[in-house]
Amino acid sequence: MRTIKNYVYTLIGFFMLCPLLTEAQEEAGDVGKIWSYPVVYAYDEEVTWYFDLSGTTFAENQDIYIWIWSPSEPDAGNWENSSDFAKLNYEGDMIWSFTLIPTEYFSVTPEDIAASAGFWFRLKNKTGSIQSGVAQVPYTVFSSFFTSDEMIRAYPEKPALDEGLSIMFNSNLVSGFEGVPSVHMHAGLNDWEVLQEYQAWLPEITEKTMLKDMGDGFYKMDLIPSEYFNTEEGYIMTNMRFLFVGKDWVVTSPDQVLFAAEYIPPPPPEFRFFPLRISQQDFLGMIRINNERGVTTLSYTITAGSKVITGEFNGGISEIKGFVDLVSELKGISGLDEIHVLVKDNNDRVISDTTIPLAK
C-alpha cells in the first residue's frame, strides 16, 4: 500500500512541477537500459548509475544533466541552468554515468529513501531545452539475505562476463571466520582456467581480492568478471569458481560455483530499399534494423542526372526508416534511367553505395 501511495505522490509532485516546463521542449526519447555498479548497494554506499542513450537523439559526448525529484530534488529551481554537480560523465559508446552516495546527494537518511517512491528523474541538456522521458533507476533490495541463513547469494544468479556482479557472504555460517581482520576471494573462470588468486604477500592483490565488510559477519564482493580476471577479447565465460579466505589463509569457505548467463550475440544490421522496383513517380523507402550502438542517423545523397538530393532519417538501435519523395524531387526531369544513392550513418560509415534502375 505504501508503494502505491508513494508512486501517486511522486506523480503528483511531478505534475506540480510541470509549469517549469511550459516552454517548448525537444523530446530526446526514452532512456534505454539503466544499471548500477555495484549491482547491489546500501543507500549510504557509493554507487555509479549508468544510462544507455543510444536510442535517443542526444548527441555523442553531449553534456547531459540529471534532474531528479525523488526521493528529493537536489537541483530544485535550476531546470534552465543545471548545476555542475548534476552533470553526468560520458563513458563512450552512448553511455553516460553518474556517481553518488544517495544519502549525501539527497540529504536524507536511508530510511527516508526506503520509504520514498524511489529514484525518479529525467535527463536533459543544461538549459532544459532537450529532455528524455521520465524514468526510474531500478534498485535491488538485498536486506533479506541477512536473515536467510544462506552462506552466499549472487546478484545476478547467472553473471555475464562484461557486466557487474555482487556476491554476498555470511561468514557466520562458516566456523573460523570470527574475528578475522579481512576476507578475500580466491577465484577462477571456467573451472579455474583463468585465475585471480588471493596472494597474501602481494599488497595490490590483497587489496583487489578483499571483500567489503558490511558488519556483523557479512561481506560483499563487487566485480566485473572481464575486468577482475583481465580476460582476453572474445573470451566466453561458462562458470566462475571461488572460495572465501580469511587473511593469510587462516580459514577458508567451501568451494562455490556460479554458472554464467548464456551469451547471445546481437543480430547483424540489415539495410534495404523498398519497394524493390521504383520509378520517378514513387517514394523511395530506406530502412536499417539492428543498428549498432550509437547509430542514430542515416544520411543520404541521391544523384539523378544533374539533380542532387540530400537528407537524413533519425531512429535508434531497433530501426531507422524514412521515405524520399521522388515525385516532387524529380518533377520536370525527363530521360532518367537510374539514380545513384549513397547512404552513410552518423559515424560517416558507408551503409550503401548503390545504383537503382528506374522503371518507365
C-alpha positions in Angstrom: 0.0 0.0 0.0 2.9 2.4 0.9 4.5 1.7 -2.5 1.3 2.7 -4.4 0.8 5.8 -2.3 4.4 6.9 -2.8 4.1 6.4 -6.5 1.0 8.5 -6.6 2.7 11.2 -4.5 5.6 11.2 -6.9 3.4 11.7 -10.0 1.5 14.5 -8.3 4.8 16.1 -7.4 6.0 15.8 -11.0 2.8 17.3 -12.5 3.0 20.2 -9.9 6.4 20.9 -11.4 5.1 20.9 -15.0 4.8 24.8 -15.0 8.6 24.8 -15.1 8.4 23.1 -18.4 5.9 25.3 -20.2 8.4 26.4 -22.9 8.8 24.2 -26.0 10.8 21.1 -25.3 12.6 18.8 -27.6 11.8 15.2 -26.6 15.0 13.2 -27.0 13.2 9.9 -26.4 13.2 7.4 -23.6 16.3 6.3 -21.7 17.3 2.7 -22.6 18.9 0.3 -20.2 19.7 1.6 -16.7 22.0 -0.2 -14.4 24.3 0.3 -11.4 27.7 -0.7 -10.2 27.8 -2.1 -7.6 24.8 -4.2 -8.6 23.5 -4.1 -5.0 24.4 -1.3 -2.7 23.3 0.3 0.6 21.8 3.7 0.4 24.9 5.2 2.2 27.3 3.4 -0.1 28.9 5.0 -3.2 27.3 3.8 -6.5 27.6 4.7 -10.1 24.4 4.7 -12.2 24.7 4.0 -16.0 22.3 5.3 -18.7 22.2 3.9 -22.2 21.1 6.8 -24.5 21.8 5.0 -27.8 18.1 5.1 -28.7 17.7 8.8 -28.1 18.5 11.9 -30.1 21.1 13.1 -27.6 24.5 13.6 -29.4 27.6 11.6 -28.6 29.7 13.2 -25.9 27.0 15.8 -25.3 26.8 17.5 -21.8 23.9 15.8 -20.0 22.5 16.5 -16.6 20.1 14.7 -14.3 17.0 16.3 -12.9 15.8 14.1 -10.2 12.9 14.8 -7.8 12.5 11.7 -5.8 13.5 10.9 -3.1 14.3 14.7 -3.0 15.2 17.4 -5.6 18.8 18.4 -5.1 18.8 20.8 -8.1 15.5 22.4 -7.4 14.8 25.6 -9.3 17.6 25.1 -11.8 15.8 23.4 -14.7 17.0 26.1 -17.2 20.6 26.1 -15.8 21.6 22.8 -14.3 24.2 22.8 -11.6 27.6 21.3 -12.2 27.0 18.7 -9.5 24.1 17.2 -11.6 26.3 16.7 -14.7 26.8 13.1 -16.0 30.1 11.7 -17.2 30.3 10.4 -20.7 31.7 6.8 -20.8 31.7 6.4 -24.6 29.5 4.3 -26.8 26.5 6.4 -25.9 26.7 5.5 -22.2 26.6 8.2 -19.5 27.2 7.7 -15.8 26.5 9.4 -12.5 28.4 8.7 -9.3 26.9 9.5 -5.9 26.3 8.4 -2.3 22.5 8.5 -2.2 22.1 9.7 1.4 24.6 12.5 0.8 23.3 13.6 -2.6 19.6 13.7 -1.5 20.4 14.9 2.1 18.2 12.2 3.6 18.5 9.1 5.7 18.5 5.5 4.3 15.1 5.1 6.0 13.8 8.2 4.1 15.0 6.7 0.8 13.5 3.3 1.6 10.1 4.9 2.3 10.1 7.0 -0.8 8.9 6.2 -4.3 12.4 5.5 -5.5 14.7 7.4 -7.9 12.6 9.2 -10.5 14.3 11.5 -13.0 14.7 13.0 -16.4 18.0 13.5 -18.3 18.4 16.9 -20.1 20.8 19.3 -21.6 22.0 22.2 -19.4 19.2 24.6 -20.4 16.4 22.1 -20.3 15.5 22.6 -24.0 16.2 18.9 -24.7 14.9 16.2 -22.3 14.4 12.5 -22.0 11.2 10.8 -21.0 10.5 10.2 -17.3 12.5 7.2 -16.0 13.3 5.4 -12.7 16.7 4.0 -11.6 15.9 0.4 -10.5 17.1 -0.6 -7.0 17.6 -4.2 -5.8 16.7 -4.7 -2.2 19.0 -7.3 -0.7 18.2 -7.0 3.1 16.5 -10.4 3.0 20.0 -12.0 2.8 20.8 -11.0 6.3 18.1 -13.3 7.7 18.2 -16.0 5.1 20.7 -18.4 6.5 22.4 -18.6 3.1 26.2 -18.7 3.0 26.4 -16.8 -0.3 24.0 -15.1 -2.7 24.9 -13.7 -6.1 23.3 -10.7 -7.9 22.6 -11.8 -10.6 22.5 -15.5 -10.1 24.0 -16.1 -13.5 26.6 -13.4 -14.2 27.7 -12.1 -17.6 31.4 -11.6 -18.4 31.2 -7.8 -19.1 28.5 -6.9 -16.5 28.5 -6.2 -12.8 28.3 -9.0 -10.2 27.8 -8.6 -6.4 28.3 -11.6 -4.1 27.1 -11.6 -0.5 28.9 -13.8 2.0 27.6 -14.7 5.5 30.8 -15.7 7.4 28.8 -16.5 10.5 27.8 -19.8 8.8 31.5 -20.9 8.4 33.4 -21.8 11.5 36.7 -20.0 11.9 35.9 -16.6 10.3 35.1 -15.0 13.7 37.5 -12.0 14.3 39.5 -12.3 11.0 40.8 -8.9 10.1 39.8 -9.2 6.4 38.2 -11.7 4.0 39.4 -12.3 0.4 38.3 -14.1 -2.7 40.3 -16.8 -4.4 38.7 -17.4 -7.8 38.9 -18.6 -11.4 36.8 -18.7 -14.6 35.8 -21.9 -16.5 36.9 -24.4 -13.8 40.0 -22.4 -12.8 41.2 -21.8 -16.4 41.8 -18.1 -15.8 42.8 -17.3 -12.2 42.7 -14.4 -9.9 44.4 -15.9 -6.8 44.5 -14.5 -3.4 48.2 -13.9 -2.8 48.6 -12.6 0.7 52.2 -11.5 0.2 51.3 -9.0 -2.6 49.7 -5.8 -1.3 48.0 -4.9 -4.6 46.4 -8.4 -4.9 45.4 -8.4 -1.2 43.6 -5.1 -1.9 42.0 -6.3 -5.1 40.6 -9.6 -3.7 39.3 -8.0 -0.4 35.6 -8.2 0.3 33.7 -5.2 1.7 32.9 -5.6 5.4 29.1 -5.0 5.8 29.2 -5.5 9.6 28.1 -8.4 11.9 30.0 -11.0 9.9 28.5 -10.1 6.5 30.7 -9.3 3.5 30.2 -8.2 -0.2 32.4 -8.6 -3.3 31.7 -6.4 -6.3 33.4 -7.1 -9.6 33.0 -7.2 -13.4 34.5 -10.6 -14.4 36.2 -9.4 -17.6 38.0 -6.7 -15.7 38.6 -8.6 -12.5 40.2 -11.6 -14.3 41.6 -9.5 -17.2 40.3 -11.8 -19.8 41.2 -11.5 -23.5 38.8 -10.1 -26.1 36.4 -12.7 -27.2 36.7 -14.9 -24.1 33.5 -16.8 -23.3 32.8 -17.4 -19.6 30.8 -20.6 -18.7 31.3 -20.6 -15.0 33.1 -18.9 -12.1 34.5 -20.9 -9.2 35.7 -19.3 -6.0 36.1 -19.6 -2.2 36.4 -17.0 0.5 39.6 -16.8 2.6 40.4 -15.3 5.9 43.5 -13.1 5.9 46.7 -15.1 5.5 44.7 -18.3 4.7 43.8 -18.9 8.3 40.4 -20.2 7.3 38.5 -20.9 4.0 34.9 -21.4 2.9 33.8 -24.4 0.9 34.3 -24.0 -2.9 31.5 -22.3 -4.7 30.4 -22.1 -8.4 28.3 -19.6 -10.4 27.2 -20.6 -13.9 27.3 -17.8 -16.4 24.4 -16.4 -18.3 24.0 -17.6 -21.8 25.8 -15.4 -24.3 23.5 -14.4 -27.2 25.2 -12.3 -29.9 23.1 -9.4 -31.3 21.7 -9.9 -34.7 23.6 -8.3 -37.6 22.4 -5.0 -39.0 20.2 -5.2 -42.1 19.7 -2.4 -44.7 17.3 -2.4 -47.6 15.5 -0.1 -50.1 11.8 -0.5 -50.7 9.8 -1.1 -52.9 12.1 -3.3 -54.9 11.0 -1.7 -58.2 10.6 2.1 -58.4 10.0 4.9 -60.9 10.1 8.7 -60.8 6.5 8.5 -59.6 7.3 6.7 -56.4 8.5 7.3 -52.9 11.9 5.6 -52.2 12.0 4.0 -48.8 15.0 3.1 -46.8 15.2 1.0 -43.6 18.0 -0.3 -41.4 17.3 -2.5 -38.4 19.5 -4.0 -35.7 21.7 -0.9 -35.7 25.0 -0.7 -33.8 25.1 1.2 -30.6 25.4 4.9 -31.2 24.0 4.7 -34.7 21.0 7.1 -34.7 21.0 8.8 -38.1 21.2 7.7 -41.8 22.1 10.5 -44.2 21.6 10.1 -48.0 22.8 11.7 -51.2 20.8 10.8 -54.3 22.2 11.8 -57.7 19.7 11.8 -60.5 21.3 13.3 -63.6 22.3 16.8 -62.6 19.9 16.8 -59.6 21.3 16.1 -56.2 19.0 15.3 -53.3 20.2 15.1 -49.7 18.6 14.5 -46.4 18.6 12.3 -43.3 16.4 10.0 -41.2 16.7 9.5 -37.4 15.9 6.5 -35.3 17.6 4.1 -32.9 19.0 0.6 -32.4 15.9 -1.2 -33.5 15.1 0.8 -36.6 15.9 3.8 -38.7 13.4 4.3 -41.5 12.2 7.1 -43.9 11.0 8.0 -47.4 12.2 10.3 -50.2 9.5 11.9 -52.3 10.9 11.2 -55.8 7.6 12.5 -57.4 8.3 16.1 -56.1 12.1 16.0 -56.2 12.3 14.7 -59.8 9.4 16.6 -61.2 10.1 18.0 -64.7 13.2 15.9 -65.2 13.0 13.5 -68.2 15.2 10.8 -69.6 16.3 9.3 -66.3 17.1 5.6 -66.4 18.7 5.3 -63.0 19.6 7.1 -59.7 22.6 6.7 -57.6 22.1 6.5 -53.8 24.8 6.9 -51.2 23.8 6.2 -47.6 26.0 6.9 -44.6 25.5 6.6 -40.8 26.3 9.3 -38.3 29.8 7.8 -37.8 30.4 8.6 -41.6 30.5 4.9 -42.5 29.1 3.9 -45.9 26.0 1.8 -45.5 25.0 1.6 -49.1 26.6 2.9 -52.4 24.0 1.7 -55.0 22.7 2.5 -58.4 19.0 1.8 -58.7 17.3 1.5 -62.1 14.1 3.4 -62.7 11.1 1.7 -64.2 9.4 3.6 -67.0 
